[in-house]
Amino acid sequence: MSLKSEFENLLSKLNVEREELQLKLHLAGMEAKDEFEEAEKQWDQVKHKASEIADDSIETSEEFIAKAKIVGEELKDTYQRIAKRLS
């Protein structure tokens, strides 16, 4: 096999790999976007619960605060998963 044909073969393989990676990146980006949209719903819950906890006129139980903390921790994990996927 000549050097030129070896190079052309390499270019062809690189192009296929490149296109596969582009597709995977696109799909990963879409998955990350979908997951982020779901996380936004959790964020709204956390903000709402935080405002209730901060409001001295609303009595909040330890159980309520613990549940809010769990949702916050889940949201933190979700953000970390998304960031890892994008890096």
Buried (B, 14 or more C-beta within 10 A) or exposed (E): EEEEEEEEEEEEEEEEEEEEEEEEEEEEEEEBEEBBEEBEEBBEBBEEBEEBBEEEEEEBEEEBBEEBEEBBEBBEEBBEEBEEEEE
